[in-house]
Amino acid sequence: MANLTLAIDDALLRRARIRALEQGTSVNAVVRDLLAAYADDRAIAGRRRVVALARAAASGSAGPGRAWTREGIYEDRGRAG
């Protein structure tokens, strides 16, 4: 496993350590999880799809008379992958 050195503002690191302690984890674990999600192309594509669906729903572009349902969103998600 590689080591990574980051330059982070002292106050930011202090707040991150406090929050991590409150959640029963460490800043190291949080950063590792964030980097894993950042590097995972499928996760990025999934988030983009959710944002696109939310924008379509908010703009009414789902089509006339189409109601957004949980099942419909999952069907759309299955076609996108």
Order of alpha helices (4+ residues) and beta strands (2+ residues): alpha-alpha-alpha-alpha
